[in-house]
Amino acid sequence: MPVTKNKPRGDDSATDSPDDSDLDGRNPKLGRNSGPILKKIKIKGYDTTDALPKNLNFSLLDILGIIISICSFFLDVAFDVLVAVVHYNNGNEWWFALTVCFIAVPSLSMTGFSLRWYLVDADEKRLPPVSTTRWILRIVFLVLQMGPLLRYIDSLYFGLKSNRSRSKVQDQVDFYKQMIYEDADATLLRLFECFMEAAPQLVLQLYIYAIAQADSPDFYTWTEVIQLISMFSSLLSMAWALASYQRALRYSLEEKKNMTLCGSIVQVIWRFFDIASRVLALGLFASIFPNYFFIVCAVRYGVMFVWIRFMDTEFCDNKCGEFFYNVVLGIIFIFCYFNPKDSPTRRRFTFYYTVTFLENSALMCAWFIYCPAHVAYKYPAMFMQFLSFVLGLVIMIIYYLLLHPTKNISVWDHWIKTKPTAIQMCGGITNTVNGAPPNEVQEHKL
């Protein structure tokens, strides 16, 4: 039985409203409790939620998005494996072991998540039973560490089935909802895998590359070329994973307006530059101060974890699950901000990007001072890091002002009216506007 509780009403402007949540667990469009979030999809026998598109058309753009996600998954894994093989062939057993570790551990973790969600689905009485053949197929994909891939395929399958069922309205609705459901789970699995695998892998390969270039600045080996391709692939995968999950989540949330194609593209570009500046600062600093790098990451993680706990997230229905969720979320916060709570976000964005800018500047300055003078990319890297950070911020502002689904942002007026304190900036706490009454919100359950 869901528990209800009062929550203060936030400002209706986009970057400071519940409509900007990235990882909130409420999914009124989805009527089954599975995966990481409460998806209240209404299966057969229930009314269709008004938030579903009036035209339930699984379009070519939807198909293209799933195909891009599948290709991104394969390319990211393939290039990481190729880099590991190259390190092994070069006799760099330490680099080989670290690369393989950063591939295997996140993959096994995501396989565990995927299996758990399948088991939770099996206990849902309102869902149709899964055949033995389908269970065998699931196990095979999970053993091969391709959990997200099978969910992408399922999403594609249900989307196509929805299009073919237009003569039967209820069947079309059911298949369309299942498509949204599988896509949301697939994109979240891919998102967590990216930040547990691609992000650390990206920093590691940039570190190895920087060391090699410091030793031989005028010579590019085949290994370094592969590393550059792998780093670009990982960076693009993370940006795509963030944008695609945001899009999938908005499809599954009743109160959220769906993202446009242009908005999705701009968000990918924003996240690309945002993560690139952060990874560049971390990787270059690590190439000069490998021991201090771990201290920096540990302090950063500790600060972000405490901040996340201070937000009082509501992702799981038990303290143990919520704690583990916060642990994983802390890893994401090392590289970029991802809103974990359905509440005002503008102040949290401000706090996060201020801290990140100061930290990145300190890391880059330390690297620049102690970096050997003969390194050819010394000045370009310094320039590109700050340029990437600024471009990320500018594109983010453009997205929120022009392309955010709510279309009602008033950035500076809100700041002038509320005059937030330091505590409010950290926690995203807001006062009610004009004495607005609190909302009754259902607490989700896992």
LODREN-893186 format. One line per 5 residues: their letters; for each residue x, y, z of C-alpha. Coordinates in Angstrom, 2 decimals, padded with zeros to 5 digits. Example, Ala and Ser with C-alpha at 12.3 -4.5 7.8 and 13.67 -1.06 7.14 Angstrom:
// LODREN-893186
AS = 012.30,-004.50,007.80  013.67,-001.06,007.14
//
This chain:
// LODREN-893186
MPVTK = 000.00,000.00,000.00  001.68,003.26,-001.05  002.44,005.75,001.65  001.44,009.37,001.06  003.14,012.37,002.49
NKPRG = 003.17,016.09,002.04  005.79,017.83,-000.02  006.20,021.56,-000.51  005.31,022.93,-003.88  008.29,024.18,-005.83
DDSAT = 008.57,027.03,-008.25  007.04,026.35,-011.64  010.02,027.55,-013.63  011.79,024.76,-015.42  015.21,024.60,-013.83
DSPDD = 013.72,025.03,-010.40  010.76,022.71,-010.64  010.00,019.01,-010.26  009.75,018.85,-014.05  013.53,018.77,-014.23
SDLDG = 014.09,015.58,-012.27  016.51,013.07,-013.81  016.33,010.11,-011.46  013.13,010.54,-009.52  011.24,007.32,-008.98
RNPKL = 007.66,008.34,-009.75  006.29,006.88,-012.95  002.52,007.31,-013.14  002.49,006.12,-016.75  003.77,002.72,-015.78
GRNSG = 001.61,000.38,-013.75  004.09,-002.19,-012.55  006.71,-002.04,-009.87  009.97,-003.15,-011.42  013.44,-001.96,-012.07
PILKK = 014.85,001.01,-010.21  011.76,003.19,-010.30  008.05,002.76,-009.67  006.61,002.43,-013.13  002.85,002.70,-012.97
IKIKG = 002.01,001.51,-016.44  -001.64,000.55,-016.58  -001.87,-002.92,-018.04  -004.99,-004.43,-019.61  -008.21,-003.66,-017.81
YDTTD = -007.07,-000.21,-016.70  -007.75,003.16,-018.24  -005.16,004.68,-020.53  -003.21,007.47,-018.89  -003.77,010.85,-020.53
ALPKN = -000.02,011.54,-020.60  000.63,009.02,-023.36  000.93,010.61,-026.81  -002.37,010.88,-028.63  -000.72,009.28,-031.64
LNFSL = 000.85,006.05,-030.35  003.22,005.80,-033.27  006.57,004.05,-032.87  008.32,006.28,-035.38  011.47,005.91,-037.43
LDILG = 013.17,008.34,-035.02  012.30,006.03,-032.11  013.73,003.09,-034.01  016.83,005.09,-034.90  017.32,006.05,-031.26
IIISI = 017.28,002.41,-030.15  019.64,001.41,-032.97  022.06,004.19,-031.98  021.93,002.99,-028.36  022.69,-000.58,-029.44
CSFFL = 025.58,000.56,-031.65  026.90,002.77,-028.86  026.87,-000.20,-026.50  028.74,-002.45,-028.93  031.29,000.16,-030.01
DVAFD = 032.10,001.18,-026.45  032.68,-002.41,-025.34  034.54,-003.33,-028.54  037.01,-000.44,-028.29  037.62,-001.08,-024.60
VLVAV = 038.37,-004.75,-025.31  040.61,-003.74,-028.22  042.57,-001.38,-025.98  042.99,-004.16,-023.42  044.30,-006.54,-026.12
VHYNN = 046.74,-003.92,-027.39  048.09,-003.31,-023.88  048.54,-007.05,-023.44  050.34,-007.45,-026.76  052.63,-004.55,-025.83
GNEWW = 053.60,-006.34,-022.64  051.90,-003.73,-020.40  050.30,-006.26,-018.07  049.42,-003.67,-015.42  047.51,-001.49,-017.91
FALTV = 045.90,-004.62,-019.32  044.74,-005.76,-015.86  043.30,-002.35,-014.96  041.50,-002.04,-018.31  039.95,-005.51,-017.95
CFIAV = 038.96,-004.77,-014.34  037.18,-001.58,-015.40  035.29,-003.59,-018.02  034.38,-006.65,-015.93  033.31,-005.22,-012.57
PSLSM = 030.69,-002.74,-013.90  029.42,-005.33,-016.38  028.87,-007.92,-013.65  027.17,-005.30,-011.47  024.75,-004.36,-014.23
TGFSL = 024.02,-008.02,-014.90  023.02,-008.39,-011.26  020.74,-005.35,-011.48  019.11,-006.63,-014.66  018.50,-010.10,-013.23
RWYLV = 016.96,-008.64,-010.09  014.57,-006.52,-012.13  013.51,-009.56,-014.16  012.79,-011.44,-010.93  010.75,-008.51,-009.58
DADEK = 008.80,-008.49,-012.86  008.07,-012.20,-012.43  006.34,-011.48,-009.09  004.04,-008.87,-010.63  000.64,-010.55,-010.94
RLPPV = -000.73,-008.10,-013.50  001.97,-008.93,-016.03  001.62,-011.86,-018.45  003.75,-014.90,-017.57  007.12,-015.26,-019.28
STTRW = 007.71,-018.43,-021.27  010.56,-020.85,-020.54  012.12,-020.03,-023.92  012.19,-016.35,-023.09  013.77,-017.03,-019.70
ILRIV = 016.47,-019.08,-021.38  017.10,-016.22,-023.80  017.37,-013.80,-020.89  019.87,-016.01,-019.06  022.00,-016.38,-022.20
FLVLQ = 022.16,-012.61,-022.72  022.95,-012.03,-019.04  025.72,-014.62,-019.05  027.18,-012.91,-022.12  027.02,-009.59,-020.20
MGPLL = 024.52,-008.08,-022.63  021.68,-007.22,-020.27  020.97,-003.74,-021.71  021.08,-005.13,-025.26  018.22,-007.57,-024.66
RYIDS = 016.08,-004.80,-023.17  016.77,-002.60,-026.19  015.70,-005.47,-028.44  012.56,-005.98,-026.35  011.77,-002.28,-026.61
LYFGL = 012.17,-002.42,-030.38  010.00,-005.55,-030.53  007.15,-004.07,-028.48  007.31,-000.81,-030.43  006.93,-002.63,-033.74
KSNRS = 004.15,-004.80,-032.27  002.36,-001.61,-031.21  002.46,-000.30,-034.77  001.09,-003.56,-036.12  -001.77,-003.57,-033.58
RSKVQ = -003.41,-000.30,-034.63  -006.66,-002.08,-035.45  -006.91,-003.14,-031.78  -006.60,-000.01,-029.69  -006.08,-001.67,-026.31
DQVDF = -003.39,-004.01,-027.66  -001.62,-001.07,-029.25  -001.67,000.81,-025.95  -000.36,-002.22,-024.03  002.52,-002.83,-026.43
YKQMI = 003.39,000.88,-026.50  003.57,001.00,-022.70  005.75,-002.10,-022.61  008.04,-000.45,-025.17  008.40,002.58,-022.89
YEDAD = 008.97,000.33,-019.90  011.78,-001.70,-021.48  013.40,001.41,-022.94  013.45,003.10,-019.52  015.12,000.07,-017.91
ATLLR = 017.59,-000.34,-020.77  018.66,003.29,-020.73  019.08,003.33,-016.94  021.19,000.16,-017.03  023.30,001.70,-019.77
LFECF = 023.61,004.95,-017.83  024.89,003.26,-014.68  027.24,001.07,-016.70  028.67,004.10,-018.51  029.57,005.91,-015.32
MEAAP = 030.89,002.79,-013.62  032.84,001.61,-016.68  033.25,004.19,-019.45  034.06,007.13,-017.16  036.85,005.42,-015.14
QLVLQ = 038.08,003.80,-018.35  038.25,007.20,-020.02  040.32,008.67,-017.19  042.63,005.63,-017.16  043.32,005.73,-020.91
LYIYA = 043.85,009.51,-020.82  046.33,008.99,-017.98  048.22,006.31,-019.93  048.16,008.45,-023.07  049.51,011.52,-021.24
IAQAD = 052.39,009.52,-019.77  053.29,008.05,-023.17  053.20,011.48,-024.82  055.40,012.96,-022.10  058.02,010.30,-022.88
SPDFY = 057.71,010.52,-026.70  056.00,013.84,-027.56  056.75,013.71,-031.31  055.65,010.15,-031.96  052.19,008.55,-032.08
TWTEV = 052.00,004.79,-031.74  049.18,002.55,-032.93  048.27,002.04,-029.27  047.80,005.76,-028.72  045.61,006.09,-031.82
IQLIS = 043.35,003.29,-030.54  043.27,004.94,-027.13  042.13,008.23,-028.65  039.32,006.47,-030.54  038.32,004.55,-027.42
MFSSL = 038.26,007.74,-025.33  036.08,009.53,-027.86  033.73,006.53,-027.99  033.43,006.41,-024.19  032.80,010.15,-023.97
LSMAW = 030.10,010.03,-026.63  028.52,006.98,-024.97  028.18,008.79,-021.65  026.65,011.87,-023.27  024.21,009.74,-025.24
ALASY = 023.34,007.62,-022.19  022.43,010.73,-020.16  020.30,012.26,-022.90  018.57,009.02,-023.92  017.66,008.14,-020.34
QRALR = 016.28,011.62,-019.76  014.15,011.21,-022.88  012.97,007.71,-021.90  012.16,008.82,-018.36  010.01,011.70,-019.58
YSLEE = 008.06,009.28,-021.77  007.35,007.14,-018.71  006.36,009.98,-016.38  002.76,011.19,-016.54  003.43,014.74,-015.33
KKNMT = 006.50,015.29,-017.56  006.35,016.74,-021.04  008.31,014.77,-023.62  011.60,016.00,-025.06  011.86,017.07,-028.68
LCGSI = 014.43,015.71,-031.11  016.26,019.04,-031.13  016.26,019.12,-027.32  017.75,015.62,-027.18  020.53,016.53,-029.62
VQVIW = 021.42,019.70,-027.74  021.46,017.80,-024.46  023.92,015.27,-025.92  026.22,018.15,-026.96  025.87,019.81,-023.54
RFFDI = 026.75,016.60,-021.71  029.63,015.87,-024.12  031.42,019.14,-023.33  030.44,018.99,-019.66  031.97,015.53,-019.11
ASRVL = 034.93,016.21,-021.43  036.12,019.16,-019.33  035.87,017.13,-016.14  037.64,014.05,-017.51  040.38,016.17,-019.07
ALGLF = 041.13,017.80,-015.72  041.16,014.48,-013.86  043.20,012.58,-016.46  045.89,015.22,-016.92  046.24,015.76,-013.17
ASIFP = 046.61,011.99,-012.70  049.43,011.85,-015.25  051.57,014.11,-013.02  050.22,013.30,-009.55  048.99,009.68,-009.67
NYFFI = 049.01,009.28,-005.88  047.26,012.58,-005.16  044.70,011.73,-007.84  043.13,009.06,-005.66  043.02,011.46,-002.73
VCAVR = 041.28,014.08,-004.90  038.71,011.53,-006.11  038.14,010.21,-002.58  037.56,013.72,-001.18  035.32,014.62,-004.11
YGVMF = 033.33,011.42,-003.69  032.98,011.97,000.04  031.70,015.52,-000.40  029.26,014.49,-003.13  028.04,011.47,-001.16
VWIRF = 027.35,013.57,001.93  025.57,016.13,-000.25  023.43,013.41,-001.84  022.51,012.04,001.58  021.65,015.57,002.68
MDTEF = 019.20,015.78,-000.25  017.20,012.93,001.34  016.58,011.07,-001.92  013.58,008.75,-002.20  014.60,006.18,-004.77
CDNKC = 014.03,002.96,-002.81  011.58,001.85,-000.16  014.23,000.68,002.30  017.28,002.32,003.86  019.74,-000.30,002.62
GEFFY = 018.64,000.04,-001.00  018.63,003.83,-000.73  022.14,003.82,000.71  023.47,001.64,-002.10  021.74,003.86,-004.64
NVVLG = 023.45,006.90,-003.11  026.78,005.06,-003.29  026.37,004.50,-007.05  025.06,008.01,-007.58  028.17,009.41,-005.89
IIFIF = 030.26,007.94,-008.72  028.19,009.83,-011.30  028.65,013.06,-009.32  032.41,012.77,-009.70  031.97,013.43,-013.42
CYFNP = 028.72,015.38,-013.85  025.55,016.49,-012.10  022.46,014.33,-012.37  019.37,015.41,-010.47  018.40,012.63,-008.03
KDSPT = 015.34,014.22,-006.44  012.06,015.58,-007.73  012.50,019.09,-006.36  013.95,022.48,-007.39  017.29,022.15,-009.16
RRRFT = 018.62,025.62,-010.01  020.45,026.10,-006.74  021.91,022.61,-006.79  023.17,023.24,-010.33  024.80,026.46,-009.15
FYYTV = 026.46,024.80,-006.17  027.69,021.84,-008.21  029.14,023.82,-011.10  030.80,026.34,-008.78  032.55,023.58,-006.83
TFLEN = 033.46,021.74,-010.05  034.89,024.85,-011.70  037.09,025.63,-008.70  038.28,022.03,-008.46  038.96,021.71,-012.20
SALMC = 040.87,025.01,-012.18  043.06,023.86,-009.30  043.78,020.50,-010.98  044.62,022.08,-014.32  046.85,024.74,-012.78
AWFIY = 048.78,022.10,-010.81  049.18,019.99,-013.96  050.25,023.00,-016.06  052.91,024.06,-013.57  054.54,020.64,-013.21
CPAHV = 053.95,019.34,-016.75  057.23,018.98,-018.75  057.85,021.95,-021.03  058.37,019.79,-024.11  054.80,018.40,-024.06
AYKYP = 053.23,019.66,-027.29  049.63,019.73,-026.04  050.37,021.67,-022.83  048.78,024.98,-023.87  046.07,023.49,-026.15
AMFMQ = 044.91,021.15,-023.36  044.69,024.01,-020.88  042.67,026.06,-023.34  040.42,023.17,-024.38  039.58,022.25,-020.79
FLSFV = 038.27,025.71,-019.92  036.62,026.12,-023.33  034.83,022.80,-022.93  033.57,023.77,-019.47  032.28,027.14,-020.71
LGLVI = 030.66,025.58,-023.79  028.94,023.03,-021.58  027.47,025.77,-019.41  026.40,027.91,-022.38  024.73,024.98,-024.15
MIIYY = 023.03,023.95,-020.90  021.57,027.44,-020.52  020.44,027.41,-024.16  018.74,024.06,-023.58  016.85,025.28,-020.51
LLLHP = 015.89,028.64,-021.97  014.84,027.47,-025.44  014.45,023.69,-025.60  013.34,022.47,-022.19  009.89,020.80,-022.49
TKNIS = 008.22,023.14,-019.97  009.12,026.30,-021.98  008.65,028.62,-018.99  012.03,029.43,-017.49  012.64,032.66,-015.63
VWDHW = 016.18,032.30,-014.33  017.24,035.65,-012.91  013.83,036.87,-011.67  013.54,033.86,-009.44  016.99,034.44,-007.93
IKTKP = 016.19,038.06,-007.14  012.89,037.17,-005.49  014.06,034.29,-003.33  017.60,035.37,-002.31  018.73,031.84,-001.36
TAIQM = 020.99,031.11,001.59  024.09,028.91,001.34  022.21,025.98,002.88  019.38,026.39,000.37  021.88,026.42,-002.52
CGGIT = 023.39,023.13,-001.35  020.15,021.32,-000.63  017.76,022.90,-003.10  015.37,023.95,-000.34  012.78,026.52,-001.35
NTVNG = 010.11,028.49,000.39  006.58,028.14,-000.81  005.54,030.89,-003.19  002.46,032.95,-002.34  001.53,030.48,000.37
APPNE = 000.91,027.66,-002.11  -000.51,024.58,-000.38  001.59,021.42,-000.23  001.05,018.64,-002.71  000.02,015.15,-001.81
VQEHK = 002.58,012.90,-003.47  002.70,009.16,-003.39  005.95,007.66,-002.20  007.21,005.04,-004.63  008.02,001.49,-003.73
L = 010.62,-000.92,-005.10
//
